[in-house]
Each structure stands twice: as structure tokens, then as C-alpha cells.
């Protein structure tokens, strides 16, 4: 009998859900304000992996942000 997990495609690329943004302001507790374009500024925070590897994010950095379903908050997943 086959394992149901084997039916999933293993080599399919993940869908790119990130948005490019620029850090505008650094706030306490690893929170930032980021400009995602068209003058829209959202509140973003560092992902756990970035905390773990002590990746620094400064004002002016370009980052990749995954927005929540409402588009008001986001998580920084990559520093470019």
C-alpha cells in the first residue's frame, strides 16, 4: 500500500507570496514599519528564522515581506 504523502509532488516550487518592501522605521521588539509601494506603510516583524540566525535589519534595507490576509501586518522572511 502506498503512503498518501508520496502522492504530493516533491519538486514543485513553492508559490512566491512575498512582497518587496523598504524598511522606513525601526521600532522596539524587532518591529518595523515598511513601505510596500504606492505609499502604503505596514507594520512588520522579523520571522523566527531571522531571529535564530541573528540577521540584522536596518532602516533603508530592502526586504521580502509576507503579508497577512488583510494586508495590514507582515512578517519579514528575507533581507535582500
Biopython code that builds the backbone (N, CA, C, O; Angstrom):
import numpy as np
from Bio.PDB.StructureBuilder import StructureBuilder

atoms = [
    (1, "UNK", "N", (0.838, -1.187, 0.000)),
    (1, "UNK", "CA", (0.000, 0.000, 0.000)),
    (1, "UNK", "C", (0.881, 1.247, 0.000)),
    (1, "UNK", "O", (1.880, 1.317, 0.715)),
    (2, "UNK", "N", (0.494, 2.229, -0.813)),
    (2, "UNK", "CA", (1.286, 3.451, -0.924)),
    (2, "UNK", "C", (0.977, 4.400, 0.214)),
    (2, "UNK", "O", (-0.130, 4.439, 0.750)),
    (3, "UNK", "N", (1.980, 5.149, 0.555)),
    (3, "UNK", "CA", (1.834, 6.185, 1.562)),
    (3, "UNK", "C", (1.142, 7.393, 0.916)),
    (3, "UNK", "O", (1.571, 7.821, -0.155)),
    (4, "UNK", "N", (0.091, 7.957, 1.522)),
    (4, "UNK", "CA", (-0.592, 9.097, 0.896)),
    (4, "UNK", "C", (0.295, 10.316, 0.737)),
    (4, "UNK", "O", (0.006, 11.185, -0.085)),
    (5, "UNK", "N", (1.363, 10.395, 1.501)),
    (5, "UNK", "CA", (2.269, 11.535, 1.364)),
    (5, "UNK", "C", (3.064, 11.473, 0.068)),
    (5, "UNK", "O", (3.521, 12.500, -0.434)),
    (6, "UNK", "N", (3.232, 10.265, -0.478)),
    (6, "UNK", "CA", (4.000, 10.109, -1.700)),
    (6, "UNK", "C", (3.289, 10.699, -2.916)),
    (6, "UNK", "O", (3.926, 10.950, -3.939)),
    (7, "UNK", "N", (1.995, 10.920, -2.818)),
    (7, "UNK", "CA", (1.254, 11.438, -3.955)),
    (7, "UNK", "C", (1.519, 12.924, -4.185)),
    (7, "UNK", "O", (1.235, 13.448, -5.262)),
    (8, "UNK", "N", (2.063, 13.601, -3.176)),
    (8, "UNK", "CA", (2.378, 15.020, -3.348)),
    (8, "UNK", "C", (3.599, 15.179, -4.237)),
    (8, "UNK", "O", (4.521, 14.364, -4.202)),
    (9, "UNK", "N", (3.595, 16.220, -5.020)),
    (9, "UNK", "CA", (4.752, 16.500, -5.865)),
    (9, "UNK", "C", (5.857, 17.091, -4.997)),
    (9, "UNK", "O", (5.663, 18.113, -4.340)),
    (10, "UNK", "N", (7.007, 16.443, -5.002)),
    (10, "UNK", "CA", (8.092, 16.883, -4.128)),
    (10, "UNK", "C", (8.916, 18.000, -4.733)),
    (10, "UNK", "O", (9.493, 18.801, -3.997)),
    (11, "UNK", "N", (8.986, 18.076, -6.026)),
    (11, "UNK", "CA", (9.858, 19.053, -6.662)),
    (11, "UNK", "C", (9.127, 20.287, -7.170)),
    (11, "UNK", "O", (9.700, 21.069, -7.928)),
    (12, "UNK", "N", (7.895, 20.475, -6.774)),
    (12, "UNK", "CA", (7.190, 21.668, -7.218)),
    (12, "UNK", "C", (7.661, 22.864, -6.402)),
    (12, "UNK", "O", (7.741, 22.772, -5.177)),
    (13, "UNK", "N", (7.975, 23.985, -7.050)),
    (13, "UNK", "CA", (8.441, 25.152, -6.298)),
    (13, "UNK", "C", (7.315, 25.761, -5.468)),
    (13, "UNK", "O", (6.145, 25.707, -5.847)),
    (14, "UNK", "N", (7.690, 26.340, -4.333)),
    (14, "UNK", "CA", (6.694, 26.999, -3.504)),
    (14, "UNK", "C", (6.216, 28.261, -4.211)),
    (14, "UNK", "O", (6.970, 28.917, -4.929)),
    (15, "UNK", "N", (4.975, 28.575, -3.995)),
    (15, "UNK", "CA", (4.411, 29.768, -4.607)),
    (15, "UNK", "C", (5.004, 31.001, -3.930)),
    (15, "UNK", "O", (5.050, 31.076, -2.702)),
    (16, "UNK", "N", (5.448, 31.949, -4.716)),
    (16, "UNK", "CA", (6.074, 33.155, -4.178)),
    (16, "UNK", "C", (4.981, 34.103, -3.694)),
    (16, "UNK", "O", (4.285, 34.713, -4.505)),
    (17, "UNK", "N", (4.829, 34.228, -2.383)),
    (17, "UNK", "CA", (3.782, 35.075, -1.821)),
    (17, "UNK", "C", (4.345, 36.351, -1.227)),
    (17, "UNK", "O", (3.604, 37.136, -0.636)),
    (18, "UNK", "N", (5.637, 36.570, -1.372)),
    (18, "UNK", "CA", (6.277, 37.724, -0.750)),
    (18, "UNK", "C", (6.127, 38.996, -1.565)),
    (18, "UNK", "O", (5.895, 38.969, -2.774)),
    (19, "UNK", "N", (6.266, 40.107, -0.864)),
    (19, "UNK", "CA", (6.210, 41.435, -1.465)),
    (19, "UNK", "C", (7.513, 42.135, -1.126)),
    (19, "UNK", "O", (7.988, 42.035, 0.006)),
    (20, "UNK", "N", (8.099, 42.841, -2.081)),
    (20, "UNK", "CA", (9.312, 43.588, -1.796)),
    (20, "UNK", "C", (8.951, 44.880, -1.072)),
    (20, "UNK", "O", (7.997, 45.564, -1.444)),
    (21, "UNK", "N", (9.716, 45.205, -0.041)),
    (21, "UNK", "CA", (9.440, 46.396, 0.757)),
    (21, "UNK", "C", (10.754, 47.038, 1.184)),
    (21, "UNK", "O", (11.814, 46.415, 1.117)),
    (22, "UNK", "N", (10.669, 48.284, 1.620)),
    (22, "UNK", "CA", (11.806, 49.021, 2.143)),
    (22, "UNK", "C", (11.507, 49.412, 3.576)),
    (22, "UNK", "O", (10.430, 49.934, 3.867)),
    (23, "UNK", "N", (12.448, 49.165, 4.476)),
    (23, "UNK", "CA", (12.266, 49.500, 5.887)),
    (23, "UNK", "C", (12.350, 51.014, 6.044)),
    (23, "UNK", "O", (13.309, 51.646, 5.601)),
    (24, "UNK", "N", (11.324, 51.588, 6.686)),
    (24, "UNK", "CA", (11.243, 53.028, 6.865)),
    (24, "UNK", "C", (11.600, 53.434, 8.295)),
    (24, "UNK", "O", (12.247, 54.460, 8.507)),
    (25, "UNK", "N", (11.180, 52.634, 9.272)),
    (25, "UNK", "CA", (11.373, 52.990, 10.670)),
    (25, "UNK", "C", (11.584, 51.717, 11.494)),
    (25, "UNK", "O", (10.924, 50.703, 11.266)),
    (26, "UNK", "N", (12.511, 51.783, 12.452)),
    (26, "UNK", "CA", (12.752, 50.676, 13.364)),
    (26, "UNK", "C", (12.041, 50.969, 14.681)),
    (26, "UNK", "O", (12.179, 52.058, 15.237)),
    (27, "UNK", "N", (11.288, 50.003, 15.174)),
    (27, "UNK", "CA", (10.532, 50.135, 16.416)),
    (27, "UNK", "C", (11.082, 49.136, 17.435)),
    (27, "UNK", "O", (11.867, 48.261, 17.069)),
    (28, "UNK", "N", (10.687, 49.249, 18.707)),
    (28, "UNK", "CA", (11.159, 48.277, 19.706)),
    (28, "UNK", "C", (10.635, 46.862, 19.425)),
    (28, "UNK", "O", (9.684, 46.674, 18.665)),
    (29, "UNK", "N", (11.273, 45.884, 20.051)),
    (29, "UNK", "CA", (10.881, 44.469, 19.978)),
    (29, "UNK", "C", (10.921, 43.904, 18.565)),
    (29, "UNK", "O", (10.041, 43.132, 18.183)),
    (30, "UNK", "N", (11.920, 44.275, 17.794)),
    (30, "UNK", "CA", (12.125, 43.752, 16.436)),
    (30, "UNK", "C", (10.923, 43.987, 15.532)),
    (30, "UNK", "O", (10.601, 43.147, 14.691)),
    (31, "UNK", "N", (10.270, 45.109, 15.702)),
    (31, "UNK", "CA", (9.163, 45.513, 14.829)),
    (31, "UNK", "C", (9.655, 46.654, 13.939)),
    (31, "UNK", "O", (10.535, 47.422, 14.329)),
    (32, "UNK", "N", (9.086, 46.753, 12.758)),
    (32, "UNK", "CA", (9.498, 47.763, 11.796)),
    (32, "UNK", "C", (8.282, 48.291, 11.063)),
    (32, "UNK", "O", (7.231, 47.650, 11.037)),
    (33, "UNK", "N", (8.432, 49.466, 10.468)),
    (33, "UNK", "CA", (7.453, 49.970, 9.515)),
    (33, "UNK", "C", (8.111, 49.868, 8.140)),
    (33, "UNK", "O", (9.249, 50.294, 7.946)),
    (34, "UNK", "N", (7.374, 49.299, 7.197)),
    (34, "UNK", "CA", (7.927, 49.067, 5.867)),
    (34, "UNK", "C", (7.007, 49.651, 4.811)),
    (34, "UNK", "O", (5.783, 49.573, 4.917)),
    (35, "UNK", "N", (7.617, 50.237, 3.790)),
    (35, "UNK", "CA", (6.888, 50.793, 2.651)),
    (35, "UNK", "C", (6.810, 49.716, 1.581)),
    (35, "UNK", "O", (7.837, 49.288, 1.053)),
    (36, "UNK", "N", (5.587, 49.271, 1.255)),
    (36, "UNK", "CA", (5.427, 48.192, 0.271)),
    (36, "UNK", "C", (5.045, 48.730, -1.106)),
    (36, "UNK", "O", (4.654, 47.967, -1.989)),
    (37, "UNK", "N", (5.158, 50.022, -1.281)),
    (37, "UNK", "CA", (4.868, 50.621, -2.581)),
    (37, "UNK", "C", (3.581, 51.403, -2.558)),
    (37, "UNK", "O", (2.701, 51.155, -1.734)),
    (38, "UNK", "N", (3.477, 52.350, -3.469)),
    (38, "UNK", "CA", (2.313, 53.224, -3.606)),
    (38, "UNK", "C", (2.025, 53.992, -2.320)),
    (38, "UNK", "O", (0.880, 54.361, -2.058)),
    (39, "UNK", "N", (3.061, 54.233, -1.518)),
    (39, "UNK", "CA", (2.906, 54.985, -0.286)),
    (39, "UNK", "C", (2.244, 54.221, 0.842)),
    (39, "UNK", "O", (1.938, 54.813, 1.877)),
    (40, "UNK", "N", (2.013, 52.926, 0.681)),
    (40, "UNK", "CA", (1.387, 52.127, 1.734)),
    (40, "UNK", "C", (2.455, 51.628, 2.703)),
    (40, "UNK", "O", (3.410, 50.962, 2.305)),
    (41, "UNK", "N", (2.279, 51.960, 3.980)),
    (41, "UNK", "CA", (3.225, 51.570, 5.017)),
    (41, "UNK", "C", (2.540, 50.588, 5.953)),
    (41, "UNK", "O", (1.441, 50.844, 6.444)),
    (42, "UNK", "N", (3.209, 49.446, 6.200)),
    (42, "UNK", "CA", (2.637, 48.399, 7.049)),
    (42, "UNK", "C", (3.593, 48.101, 8.201)),
    (42, "UNK", "O", (4.789, 48.382, 8.121)),
    (43, "UNK", "N", (3.051, 47.533, 9.263)),
    (43, "UNK", "CA", (3.820, 47.106, 10.415)),
    (43, "UNK", "C", (4.300, 45.676, 10.170)),
    (43, "UNK", "O", (3.498, 44.790, 9.874)),
    (44, "UNK", "N", (5.615, 45.453, 10.295)),
    (44, "UNK", "CA", (6.175, 44.130, 10.039)),
    (44, "UNK", "C", (7.064, 43.718, 11.205)),
    (44, "UNK", "O", (7.543, 44.558, 11.967)),
    (45, "UNK", "N", (7.281, 42.388, 11.332)),
    (45, "UNK", "CA", (8.147, 41.859, 12.375)),
    (45, "UNK", "C", (9.077, 40.828, 11.757)),
    (45, "UNK", "O", (8.834, 40.338, 10.654)),
    (46, "UNK", "N", (10.145, 40.503, 12.481)),
    (46, "UNK", "CA", (11.110, 39.527, 11.992)),
    (46, "UNK", "C", (10.579, 38.108, 12.137)),
    (46, "UNK", "O", (9.905, 37.795, 13.118)),
    (47, "UNK", "N", (10.873, 37.256, 11.180)),
    (47, "UNK", "CA", (10.489, 35.858, 11.291)),
    (47, "UNK", "C", (11.401, 35.163, 12.305)),
    (47, "UNK", "O", (12.478, 35.664, 12.629)),
    (48, "UNK", "N", (10.966, 34.029, 12.792)),
    (48, "UNK", "CA", (11.734, 33.285, 13.779)),
    (48, "UNK", "C", (13.092, 32.858, 13.277)),
    (48, "UNK", "O", (14.058, 32.855, 14.040)),
    (49, "UNK", "N", (13.189, 32.499, 12.021)),
    (49, "UNK", "CA", (14.467, 32.068, 11.459)),
    (49, "UNK", "C", (15.468, 33.222, 11.432)),
    (49, "UNK", "O", (16.664, 33.014, 11.634)),
    (50, "UNK", "N", (14.978, 34.438, 11.182)),
    (50, "UNK", "CA", (15.879, 35.590, 11.170)),
    (50, "UNK", "C", (16.354, 35.907, 12.588)),
    (50, "UNK", "O", (17.494, 36.333, 12.774)),
    (51, "UNK", "N", (15.489, 35.704, 13.594)),
    (51, "UNK", "CA", (15.903, 35.856, 14.991)),
    (51, "UNK", "C", (16.972, 34.823, 15.327)),
    (51, "UNK", "O", (17.994, 35.147, 15.933)),
    (52, "UNK", "N", (16.730, 33.590, 14.934)),
    (52, "UNK", "CA", (17.617, 32.485, 15.259)),
    (52, "UNK", "C", (19.021, 32.709, 14.718)),
    (52, "UNK", "O", (20.004, 32.445, 15.410)),
    (53, "UNK", "N", (19.121, 33.190, 13.496)),
    (53, "UNK", "CA", (20.421, 33.402, 12.863)),
    (53, "UNK", "C", (20.959, 34.809, 13.060)),
    (53, "UNK", "O", (21.975, 35.177, 12.470)),
    (54, "UNK", "N", (20.279, 35.601, 13.889)),
    (54, "UNK", "CA", (20.717, 36.958, 14.253)),
    (54, "UNK", "C", (20.972, 37.839, 13.027)),
    (54, "UNK", "O", (21.995, 38.518, 12.942)),
    (55, "UNK", "N", (20.045, 37.819, 12.095)),
    (55, "UNK", "CA", (20.146, 38.646, 10.898)),
    (55, "UNK", "C", (19.655, 40.048, 11.238)),
    (55, "UNK", "O", (18.536, 40.227, 11.718)),
    (56, "UNK", "N", (20.499, 41.030, 10.985)),
    (56, "UNK", "CA", (20.181, 42.413, 11.315)),
    (56, "UNK", "C", (19.416, 43.069, 10.162)),
    (56, "UNK", "O", (19.727, 42.858, 8.990)),
    (57, "UNK", "N", (18.420, 43.860, 10.520)),
    (57, "UNK", "CA", (17.672, 44.631, 9.535)),
    (57, "UNK", "C", (17.742, 46.083, 9.964)),
    (57, "UNK", "O", (17.424, 46.412, 11.107)),
    (58, "UNK", "N", (18.152, 46.945, 9.062)),
    (58, "UNK", "CA", (18.324, 48.365, 9.357)),
    (58, "UNK", "C", (17.400, 49.200, 8.492)),
    (58, "UNK", "O", (16.855, 48.720, 7.499)),
    (59, "UNK", "N", (17.231, 50.446, 8.876)),
    (59, "UNK", "CA", (16.418, 51.378, 8.094)),
    (59, "UNK", "C", (17.047, 51.536, 6.716)),
    (59, "UNK", "O", (18.253, 51.753, 6.603)),
    (60, "UNK", "N", (16.244, 51.430, 5.686)),
    (60, "UNK", "CA", (16.715, 51.546, 4.312)),
    (60, "UNK", "C", (16.948, 50.212, 3.627)),
    (60, "UNK", "O", (17.141, 50.173, 2.412)),
    (61, "UNK", "N", (16.933, 49.118, 4.379)),
    (61, "UNK", "CA", (17.143, 47.799, 3.783)),
    (61, "UNK", "C", (15.940, 47.382, 2.942)),
    (61, "UNK", "O", (14.797, 47.720, 3.250)),
    (62, "UNK", "N", (16.221, 46.648, 1.885)),
    (62, "UNK", "CA", (15.170, 46.033, 1.075)),
    (62, "UNK", "C", (14.915, 44.645, 1.641)),
    (62, "UNK", "O", (15.853, 43.884, 1.878)),
    (63, "UNK", "N", (13.661, 44.319, 1.853)),
    (63, "UNK", "CA", (13.299, 43.034, 2.445)),
    (63, "UNK", "C", (12.141, 42.417, 1.686)),
    (63, "UNK", "O", (11.436, 43.089, 0.934)),
    (64, "UNK", "N", (11.959, 41.119, 1.901)),
    (64, "UNK", "CA", (10.814, 40.401, 1.354)),
    (64, "UNK", "C", (9.843, 40.164, 2.499)),
    (64, "UNK", "O", (10.225, 39.633, 3.541)),
    (65, "UNK", "N", (8.590, 40.555, 2.310)),
    (65, "UNK", "CA", (7.592, 40.518, 3.376)),
    (65, "UNK", "C", (6.419, 39.651, 2.939)),
    (65, "UNK", "O", (5.931, 39.772, 1.815)),
    (66, "UNK", "N", (5.971, 38.772, 3.838)),
    (66, "UNK", "CA", (4.732, 38.027, 3.617)),
    (66, "UNK", "C", (3.634, 38.740, 4.388)),
    (66, "UNK", "O", (3.702, 38.843, 5.612)),
    (67, "UNK", "N", (2.631, 39.229, 3.689)),
    (67, "UNK", "CA", (1.538, 39.965, 4.315)),
    (67, "UNK", "C", (0.466, 39.010, 4.816)),
    (67, "UNK", "O", (0.293, 37.914, 4.284)),
    (68, "UNK", "N", (-0.260, 39.446, 5.859)),
    (68, "UNK", "CA", (-1.395, 38.658, 6.328)),
    (68, "UNK", "C", (-2.548, 38.833, 5.348)),
    (68, "UNK", "O", (-2.439, 39.599, 4.391)),
    (69, "UNK", "N", (-3.628, 38.143, 5.576)),
    (69, "UNK", "CA", (-4.728, 38.155, 4.618)),
    (69, "UNK", "C", (-5.415, 39.507, 4.507)),
    (69, "UNK", "O", (-6.095, 39.779, 3.517)),
    (70, "UNK", "N", (-5.241, 40.360, 5.517)),
    (70, "UNK", "CA", (-5.863, 41.675, 5.478)),
    (70, "UNK", "C", (-4.921, 42.736, 4.921)),
    (70, "UNK", "O", (-5.370, 43.832, 4.583)),
    (71, "UNK", "N", (-3.648, 42.443, 4.819)),
    (71, "UNK", "CA", (-2.687, 43.364, 4.245)),
    (71, "UNK", "C", (-2.252, 44.476, 5.168)),
    (71, "UNK", "O", (-1.738, 45.492, 4.700)),
    (72, "UNK", "N", (-2.441, 44.315, 6.482)),
    (72, "UNK", "CA", (-2.070, 45.376, 7.411)),
    (72, "UNK", "C", (-0.807, 45.058, 8.199)),
    (72, "UNK", "O", (-0.139, 45.975, 8.675)),
    (73, "UNK", "N", (-0.467, 43.792, 8.347)),
    (73, "UNK", "CA", (0.730, 43.381, 9.061)),
    (73, "UNK", "C", (1.479, 42.380, 8.205)),
    (73, "UNK", "O", (0.916, 41.775, 7.292)),
    (74, "UNK", "N", (2.761, 42.213, 8.514)),
    (74, "UNK", "CA", (3.539, 41.272, 7.735)),
    (74, "UNK", "C", (4.703, 40.725, 8.507)),
    (74, "UNK", "O", (5.021, 41.180, 9.606)),
    (75, "UNK", "N", (5.344, 39.722, 7.903)),
    (75, "UNK", "CA", (6.497, 39.073, 8.507)),
    (75, "UNK", "C", (7.656, 39.172, 7.513)),
    (75, "UNK", "O", (7.512, 38.822, 6.341)),
    (76, "UNK", "N", (8.798, 39.650, 7.991)),
    (76, "UNK", "CA", (9.990, 39.743, 7.158)),
    (76, "UNK", "C", (10.585, 38.356, 7.043)),
    (76, "UNK", "O", (10.950, 37.751, 8.051)),
    (77, "UNK", "N", (10.688, 37.844, 5.822)),
    (77, "UNK", "CA", (11.209, 36.498, 5.620)),
    (77, "UNK", "C", (12.601, 36.486, 4.995)),
    (77, "UNK", "O", (13.300, 35.475, 5.068)),
    (78, "UNK", "N", (13.020, 37.615, 4.370)),
    (78, "UNK", "CA", (14.318, 37.637, 3.744)),
    (78, "UNK", "C", (14.820, 39.063, 3.626)),
    (78, "UNK", "O", (14.062, 39.983, 3.318)),
    (79, "UNK", "N", (16.101, 39.230, 3.873)),
    (79, "UNK", "CA", (16.737, 40.530, 3.667)),
    (79, "UNK", "C", (17.496, 40.471, 2.349)),
    (79, "UNK", "O", (18.297, 39.562, 2.130)),
    (80, "UNK", "N", (17.248, 41.431, 1.478)),
    (80, "UNK", "CA", (17.857, 41.399, 0.143)),
    (80, "UNK", "C", (19.096, 42.270, 0.074)),
    (80, "UNK", "O", (19.731, 42.357, -0.977)),
]
sb = StructureBuilder()
sb.init_structure("model")
sb.init_model(0)
sb.init_chain("A")
sb.init_seg("    ")
for serial, (resi, resn, name, xyz) in enumerate(atoms, 1):
    if name == "N":
        sb.init_residue(resn, " ", resi, " ")
    sb.init_atom(name, np.array(xyz, "f"), 0.0, 1.0, " ", f" {name:<3s}", serial, name[0])
structure = sb.get_structure()
